[in-house]
Amino acid sequence: MEPHHQSVWHAIHVSVEFLPADERRRFLELAVFPPDEATPEAAVGTLWAHTGQLDEWATQELLVRLGERSLVQLVAHTSQPGQPPRRWASLHDLVYDYLQSAVKDARALHDQLLAGYQAKSKNGWQNGPKDGYFFTHLRRHLIAAGRVGETGRPAPRTALAGGEE
């Protein structure tokens, strides 16, 4: 880590350590989402409903608290006139790096997100929610969870010993 980032890293760590244990767990779970893009609040809510039994209101409140600590950034977007704005959460690169280093079992985290979405996908993945995240990221999470067979595509080929296939 670059020396000038160490003080920022320390500030992130202190902010995280002062969170109540359940909120800390929820925050660390945000590592499952991809870097460099905002994630719809509904997708975060799907994960947290599964892992922490948070409802929509509790998810919104926790995201606001995390935003007040500068751990997440919240942005509201209006997709259609007359509709209420939908919120999206994003992470600064250093916060994302912190999360990646703090998460011990990324595969299990992907499984947890998939379990949350599976509960919303009655009769198969094709019936998943239209939350602005699910259908564009499902394959990524299935692969990261080691569930390639559910992607609808054959598993990637790997070279056998000796360079033969």
N, C-alpha and C positions, 0 to 999 in steps of 0.2 A: 504494500500500500504506500502511496506517495505520502511523504511527511506532512504536507499541508492538509491532507485529508484525515489524518489521525485525530485531530481535535473534533472534526465533524463526526467521525465514526464514534468517538467517545461520547459525544452529545446524544447521538442516536441510542447508544447502549444505555446511557443513564435514563433517557426517556422511556425506553422499553422496560428497564428494570423496575421503574416506579409504577408501571401499570399493574393493576390487580392481576393475579395469576390467570384467571379465565380470559381477561381481555388480552393479556400477553399471548396466550395460546392462539386466540383468534387472529391477532396481528401477525404472528409468525406464519400462520396458514396462508397469508397473502402471497407467500413465496411461490405458490402453485401457479399463479397467473403469469403470463408472459411479460418480459421486460419491454420497455419502450412503447407501451400502448396503454390506453386507459381501459379499464374493465367496468362494464355496467354494474351498478349497484345490485341489480337483480342477480347477477352471477355470484357476487360476493355473498348475497343473501342465501342463495342455494347451498353454498358451502357451509356457511355458519348455521343455517337451519339444521343441517345434518350433524355437524361437529359440536355445536354448542346449544342447540335447540333455540336459537334466536329467531324471533318473528321479524316481520318487515320493519316494524317500528324500532325494535332493539338493534337491528342491523344499521338503520339510519343513525340512531343515536351513537352507536359505537364508532361509526365512520366519522361522525362529526367530532367526537372526542379525539380520535386519532388525528384528524385534521388540525384540531387546536394545538396538538403537540408537534405539528409539522411532520408527522410520520406518513401521512397520505395527503394528497391534494384532491379535492372534490371539484368537479366541474359539472354544471347543469347544461343539458342540450335539449332543445325543443325539436322533436323530429317532425311533428305535424302541427299546423295551426289549430288552435283550440284544445290541444292536448297538454296536460301538465308536463313540465320538463322532466326528463329522466336524468339521474345523476350518474356520473362515472367517476371511478377512483383511479388514481395513478400514483406511482411511486417514483421518487427521485432515484437516479442511478445508484447513488451511494446507499440509500435505504434498501433498494433491491439487493445490492451486493451484501449488505448486512444480513438480510433475510436468508439469502442463499447460504451464507456461512453458518447461520444459526440452525437451519433445518437439518436434522440428522437423517431422516428417511423420506426423501422426496417422492419415492415410488408410492409409499403409503399415503402421502398427501394427495397425489393424483387419484389414488383409489377412493379416498374420502370424497373428493369433488365428484368423481364419477358416481359414487353411491348416492350423493345428493341429487344428481341429475337423473339417476335411474329411478328414484322415487317419483320424479316428475314425468317420466317417459313410459307411461303405461303402454304395454304391448310393443315395446322395442324403441330403439334410439330414434327411429324415424318420426316418432311421436313426441319428441322432446320439445321443450318450451322455446318460443320465439322471443328470446330475451336479449338479442343482439350479441350474444356470445356463444351459446351452445353449439349451433351448427357450424360455425367457423372454426371452433377450437376442439371439437370432440375428438377428432383423429389424433391431434397432438397429445391429448391427455391419455387416450387409450394406449398409444405407443409408449409414453413415459411410464405408464402403469404396468407395462409388459403384457398388455392385452391386445396384441397386434391382430389376432384372429378375429376380433370384433370390428376391425376397420373396414372389412369388406374387400380387402386387398390381400394378396399373398404376402407372407413374411419375406423380408428382404433376404436375398441370397448372400451367404458368406462363403469366403474361400475356404476350402478344406486344407488340411495339413499338406505341405509340399506344393502348394499353389494350384492343386487340381480342383475342379469343381464337379 
